[in-house]
């Protein structure tokens, strides 16, 4: 089965590829010739994931799934949430986003947060299916670790051993991550659909 993941983020592609059912050919946006910026104008993670997946299906005719992920921080009333990627501005630089987050959390004793991912899958007939995953944790006071991407250097999952996502290997992160949990729902659905 050929399936496009509506992303050119190599980190996300590397995380998801080993989770998909055997025989699945995972295509990136570059693989299908999609060079344009995908629309992300919705105000929810579900809305953005659906919008991106449907855009690819409608314009390129390829079965596709898209994700949208947000870090929801309790003390910041759920921010940055759906605006996580562009929290510090349209340039979407992870270091800037992390710096802004740590600045916003100064003086807050409650640093609890959750990472949430929604995956939207568009099948060849145009039907849409959605899968969600979340992981609880805390935002650390300083970045730690050289792996991962985005907010990984400052997110310490509760289900871990005290390390941030950026201190874990991809395999370790995939055991508990929000994206892995959402993709697990996608994989279960694909396995059922192809069995």
FENWONOR-V667358 format. One record per residue. N is the residue number from 1. SS is DSSP state (h for helix, s for strand, l for the rest). PHI is phi in degrees with one decimal (none if undefined). PSI is psi in whole degrees, -180 to 180 (none if undefined). Layout:
n/ss/phi/psi
N/SS/PHI/PSI
N/SS/PHI/PSI
This chain:
n/ss/phi/psi
1/l/none/131
2/s/-96.6/128
3/s/-140.8/128
4/s/-91.3/136
5/s/-101.1/119
6/l/-72.7/68
7/l/-159.5/151
8/l/-115.1/12
9/l/-75.6/107
10/h/-62.0/-31
11/h/-64.1/-45
12/h/-65.1/-43
13/h/-60.5/-43
14/h/-66.5/-35
15/h/-69.3/-40
16/h/-85.4/-36
17/h/-48.7/-50
18/l/-71.3/-10
19/l/-88.7/-17
20/l/-78.9/156
21/l/-60.3/150
22/l/-56.8/141
23/l/89.2/-1
24/l/-88.4/124
25/s/-94.9/111
26/s/-89.4/122
27/s/-107.5/143
28/l/-91.7/175
29/l/-61.6/-39
30/h/-62.1/-37
31/h/-63.0/-31
32/h/-98.1/4
33/l/83.7/16
34/l/-86.5/110
35/l/-104.6/-18
36/l/-77.4/160
37/l/-72.4/128
38/l/-75.4/145
39/l/-67.4/139
40/l/-143.2/69
41/l/-110.3/6
42/l/-84.5/163
43/l/-104.4/16
44/l/-136.2/158
45/h/-62.8/-43
46/h/-59.9/-46
47/h/-60.3/-44
48/h/-67.0/-42
49/h/-61.6/-46
50/h/-61.9/-45
51/h/-60.2/-45
52/h/-67.4/-45
53/h/-64.6/-43
54/h/-67.6/-35
55/h/-59.7/-48
56/h/-63.5/-45
57/h/-63.5/-44
58/h/-69.9/-36
59/h/-94.3/-23
60/h/-123.6/-8
61/l/64.9/28
62/l/-113.4/131
63/l/-54.7/138
64/s/-149.9/151
65/s/-131.2/150
66/s/-135.3/153
67/s/-124.5/158
68/s/-137.9/137
69/s/-128.0/142
70/s/-138.5/146
71/s/-98.5/120
72/s/-110.0/113
73/s/-102.6/126
74/h/-56.4/-50
75/h/-65.2/-21
76/h/-102.4/21
77/l/56.9/39
78/l/91.4/-6
79/l/-75.1/156
80/s/-75.4/-17
81/s/53.5/-128
82/l/-63.5/-17
83/l/-97.8/17
84/h/-54.7/-44
85/h/-68.1/-29
86/h/-120.4/32
87/l/-58.7/-41
88/l/-98.1/7
89/l/137.1/171
90/l/-67.8/-13
91/l/-71.1/-16
92/l/56.1/44
93/l/-93.5/123
94/h/-57.9/-43
95/h/-61.6/-39
96/h/-66.9/-42
97/h/-62.2/-44
98/h/-63.7/-44
99/h/-61.0/-43
100/h/-65.1/-42
101/h/-59.7/-48
102/h/-63.8/-36
103/h/-66.5/-43
104/h/-64.6/-28
105/l/-88.8/-4
106/l/-58.5/131
107/l/86.9/-6
108/l/-95.4/126
109/l/-82.0/-29
110/l/-85.8/109
111/l/-112.5/20
112/s/-68.6/149
113/s/-158.1/167
114/s/-138.6/143
115/s/-93.6/134
116/s/-132.1/135
117/s/-125.1/138
118/s/-119.0/131
119/s/-112.1/130
120/s/-113.2/129
121/s/-112.9/128
122/s/-109.9/120
123/l/-84.2/168
124/l/-55.5/-26
125/l/-88.1/3
126/l/90.2/-3
127/l/-72.8/148
128/s/-115.6/135
129/s/-126.5/143
130/s/-123.0/146
131/s/-138.6/140
132/s/-128.1/152
133/s/-147.1/148
134/s/-144.4/155
135/s/-141.5/132
136/s/-85.5/152
137/s/-174.3/-162
138/s/-134.3/156
139/s/-93.4/123
140/l/-74.2/165
141/l/-81.0/-24
142/l/-137.8/150
143/l/-66.2/147
144/l/-149.8/131
145/l/105.8/150
146/l/-110.4/2
147/l/-96.8/-171
148/l/62.8/-159
149/l/-161.9/172
150/l/62.7/-127
151/l/-88.1/5
152/h/-52.2/-38
153/h/-66.3/-16
154/h/-119.8/9
155/s/-109.6/119
156/s/-111.5/107
157/s/-68.9/144
158/l/-64.6/-32
159/l/-83.7/12
160/l/-102.9/-160
161/l/-113.8/26
162/l/96.3/-4
163/l/-90.1/156
164/l/-79.7/166
165/h/-57.5/-35
166/h/-71.6/-15
167/h/-92.6/-5
168/l/-97.9/157
169/l/-74.6/164
170/h/-57.2/-41
171/h/-63.1/-42
172/h/-65.5/-44
173/h/-62.4/-40
174/h/-66.3/-14
175/h/-70.4/-30
176/h/-133.7/-4
177/l/-72.7/156
178/h/-56.6/-45
179/h/-66.9/-42
180/h/-61.4/-37
181/h/-69.0/-41
182/h/-66.0/-42
183/h/-66.9/-31
184/h/-60.2/-39
185/h/-64.3/-42
186/h/-60.8/-47
187/h/-63.5/-44
188/h/-59.7/-42
189/h/-64.7/-45
190/h/-63.6/-41
191/h/-61.8/-41
192/h/-68.0/-39
193/h/-68.4/-29
194/h/-100.4/-2
195/l/-88.3/none
